[in-house]
């Protein structure tokens, strides 16, 4: 298997020769333009001689000059399989440079399709296109397969509907930690150094595990102005160049992925999916302000014999490819570009091309309209930004430290790795979010701007922003340059979620969701004039307090003042009817379009109630103190536990606990209920080898699996190269002596439990025994051992015995002069580690029991 890190490839000599031959043949073909091959033609799709094309594909030909108005395509063009002529029709569209053909039936699978131009075509302007033909091959399956990352689609268990807003804190006398909130709206904390009443931030709040994401708009104070809960999952809520809006709607069926298109008032007006039988990719949709057409990313899975492309490749591999499409207002595909037709897959970074299962080899994540005629494509797993001519489909240049045919020299910077959201600025520079997954040395993410000299092909870093302390976003992220020179950075998978800095890198705004909530991208826009007309306007009563629930004055204020603004038929999420202490804080919502207004008044009565709020207990079962907040005299109590005091000690159990009390204060009888939700996550260990036998070793580590829970891994001096948000990961360690791995499990309520492991790199010389003997005179024998193990020393030392999973078999013990014999009869056969500390130094000996 080959190994690769940011452009460094290690292969055997014969394989290098084979790959060079393949690359040479490929580059010879792809370097030709259509004009060189077919005079008068700028672009053809599907790409001539390409394979794996959808049976639903249309045929696109773009000419150098417009077709004559009287042109009859059916008289000139023929489509066949070699043995069968295929009927087709012309798709009507306004651009006479372009011709769209579509067969009346799906193309046959695994077939060579030939498109023939049998007569000369004279274009306007006098250019004559001679008869020619081209071929392409259809996919071996009628239905294009898709790949869904299941970690993003795990349903999140619903929080009990009886829950209310809760306060953070610790139950008195019990030591049980309570989380911040069980509440259906996600808190958002904002720091700001200036007042900006017209600034609004657009985010998609994405939970981990994912369920019921929200598209939100917050103002400069972090207050929600707009909050739209989507049916399942969402991505990339954004404003298009014409001030309309869009977002990606996902589901547990990738065939249902689509883009939701909204007008300037955030009203849904259309949906859009990838064309030609391909699958909608979740990452990008961008609107061309000149034509109104949309550029999107689409996906397809290719059945590829990888033995022909990489050493040790699988003959039945599945390769996930990216497709760029331009779609008009009628959803016709006007332009299509497939990465597999143009880029060598050997340029990947951090992807095992010999793996089984689906190989996400390129993972493109953004398209930017570079000019009227060009596109910028960001491909994460290539560490590359590619400039493409959208008239011809030809690659103009490739920018990135890992591109095999990188067009540029980085003059003062290593470059970027696993980047997102690449774009051209008005000054001609390239701005992008550099995740930095494969950055040499310290790992951190940043926003970075490069000045490109496209004559001498040099890339110079002219600006960057690195957060303090460092932020490491392993995936997702965005960057936006504002008209005043400020830059808005979305930190993707890490916190904070957004930072805005000025041209001197001073922080202007910084905002965060809770740790388990992230946003794919973040945008800032001056859209107060769009939003304010849709916010509800209303009057609220002044404060009123009563000890009697049936006080007619208080009741009338509730019925006649609040009721018109609260629709009891809508979901609790959109009602925001929050009871905090003894005050009823009402935040009103216009339910037709999800806009909020933040005028508030307090209506309260002295209610004999439980002092604690519904709470999430992340530390597990224990004792919980519950008492009454008694604001009225002469109250009596009866708890469902049978106790009658105003305070009880309650023993919690797993999951949902319901505690209620019946009270009477002489004015009315009442019942109040408290819900305590207890996390079911048990303490756990990381399973895997903590002892590294050589530098840059790749090992697998795992933790317990809970269905629907979220998983997060962090490493110091190691790089997580597989698994990411699953319960098992692959880690490539560095050459450092000590390294660290941490795993976090997050349950459906947002509770976290963590475990960590230290890894140790030790010498391989005689399994460490020779190094120990030379340094200390201590000898460990026999090797291998059976029923006993001996340690011979003339010095004082301590020792312990571990298995390969790091679990202690014999705890730390002291040794002294002479021979220490350890009884190992009860140990299972296998590999063990003896840790010895002597004179302040540690030694690790690897032994086998037979």
HELIX and SHEET records of a PDB file:
HELIX    1   1 UNK A   13  UNK A   30  1                                  18    
HELIX    2   2 UNK A   34  UNK A   37  1                                   4    
HELIX    3   3 UNK A   73  UNK A   76  1                                   4    
HELIX    4   4 UNK A  150  UNK A  152  5                                   3    
HELIX    5   5 UNK A  254  UNK A  256  5                                   3    
HELIX    6   6 UNK A  306  UNK A  308  5                                   3    
HELIX    7   7 UNK A  339  UNK A  341  5                                   3    
HELIX    8   8 UNK A  345  UNK A  347  5                                   3    
HELIX    9   9 UNK A  380  UNK A  382  5                                   3    
HELIX   10  10 UNK A  528  UNK A  531  1                                   4    
HELIX   11  11 UNK A  532  UNK A  534  5                                   3    
HELIX   12  12 UNK A  552  UNK A  557  1                                   6    
HELIX   13  13 UNK A  558  UNK A  562  3                                   5    
HELIX   14  14 UNK A  563  UNK A  565  5                                   3    
HELIX   15  15 UNK A  572  UNK A  575  1                                   4    
HELIX   16  16 UNK A  765  UNK A  768  5                                   4    
HELIX   17  17 UNK A  769  UNK A  776  1                                   8    
SHEET    1   A 2 UNK A   3  UNK A   5  0                                        
SHEET    2   A 2 UNK A   8  UNK A  10 -1                                        
SHEET    1   B 4 UNK A  41  UNK A  45  0                                        
SHEET    2   B 4 UNK A  59  UNK A  63 -1                                        
SHEET    3   B 4 UNK A  98  UNK A 103 -1                                        
SHEET    4   B 4 UNK A  88  UNK A  90 -1                                        
SHEET    1   C 3 UNK A  77  UNK A  80  0                                        
SHEET    2   C 3 UNK A 112  UNK A 117 -1                                        
SHEET    3   C 3 UNK A 132  UNK A 137 -1                                        
SHEET    1   D 2 UNK A 121  UNK A 122  0                                        
SHEET    2   D 2 UNK A 128  UNK A 129 -1                                        
SHEET    1   E 2 UNK A 169  UNK A 170  0                                        
SHEET    2   E 2 UNK A 177  UNK A 178 -1                                        
SHEET    1   F 5 UNK A 189  UNK A 192  0                                        
SHEET    2   F 5 UNK A 507  UNK A 512 -1                                        
SHEET    3   F 5 UNK A 498  UNK A 501 -1                                        
SHEET    4   F 5 UNK A 487  UNK A 490 -1                                        
SHEET    5   F 5 UNK A 478  UNK A 481 -1                                        
SHEET    1   G 4 UNK A 224  UNK A 229  0                                        
SHEET    2   G 4 UNK A 214  UNK A 219 -1                                        
SHEET    3   G 4 UNK A 199  UNK A 207 -1                                        
SHEET    4   G 4 UNK A 517  UNK A 518 -1                                        
SHEET    1   H 4 UNK A 224  UNK A 229  0                                        
SHEET    2   H 4 UNK A 214  UNK A 219 -1                                        
SHEET    3   H 4 UNK A 199  UNK A 207 -1                                        
SHEET    4   H 4 UNK A 522  UNK A 526 -1                                        
SHEET    1   I 4 UNK A 233  UNK A 239  0                                        
SHEET    2   I 4 UNK A 245  UNK A 250 -1                                        
SHEET    3   I 4 UNK A 258  UNK A 262 -1                                        
SHEET    4   I 4 UNK A 268  UNK A 272 -1                                        
SHEET    1   J 4 UNK A 279  UNK A 287  0                                        
SHEET    2   J 4 UNK A 294  UNK A 304 -1                                        
SHEET    3   J 4 UNK A 317  UNK A 327 -1                                        
SHEET    4   J 4 UNK A 333  UNK A 338 -1                                        
SHEET    1   K 4 UNK A 279  UNK A 287  0                                        
SHEET    2   K 4 UNK A 294  UNK A 304 -1                                        
SHEET    3   K 4 UNK A 317  UNK A 327 -1                                        
SHEET    4   K 4 UNK A 358  UNK A 360  1                                        
SHEET    1   L 4 UNK A 364  UNK A 369  0                                        
SHEET    2   L 4 UNK A 374  UNK A 379 -1                                        
SHEET    3   L 4 UNK A 384  UNK A 389 -1                                        
SHEET    4   L 4 UNK A 395  UNK A 399 -1                                        
SHEET    1   M 5 UNK A 409  UNK A 410  0                                        
SHEET    2   M 5 UNK A 458  UNK A 466  1                                        
SHEET    3   M 5 UNK A 446  UNK A 453 -1                                        
SHEET    4   M 5 UNK A 430  UNK A 434 -1                                        
SHEET    5   M 5 UNK A 420  UNK A 424 -1                                        
SHEET    1   N 4 UNK A 544  UNK A 546  0                                        
SHEET    2   N 4 UNK A 602  UNK A 605  1                                        
SHEET    3   N 4 UNK A 583  UNK A 586 -1                                        
SHEET    4   N 4 UNK A 577  UNK A 580 -1                                        
SHEET    1   O 2 UNK A 589  UNK A 590  0                                        
SHEET    2   O 2 UNK A 595  UNK A 596 -1                                        
SHEET    1   P 3 UNK A 609  UNK A 610  0                                        
SHEET    2   P 3 UNK A 623  UNK A 629 -1                                        
SHEET    3   P 3 UNK A 647  UNK A 651 -1                                        
SHEET    1   Q 4 UNK A 615  UNK A 617  0                                        
SHEET    2   Q 4 UNK A 669  UNK A 678  1                                        
SHEET    3   Q 4 UNK A 655  UNK A 664 -1                                        
SHEET    4   Q 4 UNK A 636  UNK A 639 -1                                        
SHEET    1   R 4 UNK A 691  UNK A 692  0                                        
SHEET    2   R 4 UNK A 752  UNK A 761  1                                        
SHEET    3   R 4 UNK A 738  UNK A 746 -1                                        
SHEET    4   R 4 UNK A 710  UNK A 716 -1                                        
SHEET    1   S 3 UNK A 698  UNK A 702  0                                        
SHEET    2   S 3 UNK A 728  UNK A 733 -1                                        
SHEET    3   S 3 UNK A 718  UNK A 722 -1                                        
SHEET    1   T 3 UNK A 779  UNK A 781  0                                        
SHEET    2   T 3 UNK A 788  UNK A 793 -1                                        
SHEET    3   T 3 UNK A 818  UNK A 823 -1                                        
SHEET    1   U 4 UNK A 808  UNK A 815  0                                        
SHEET    2   U 4 UNK A 797  UNK A 803 -1                                        
SHEET    3   U 4 UNK A 830  UNK A 838 -1                                        
SHEET    4   U 4 UNK A 841  UNK A 849 -1                                        
END                                                                             
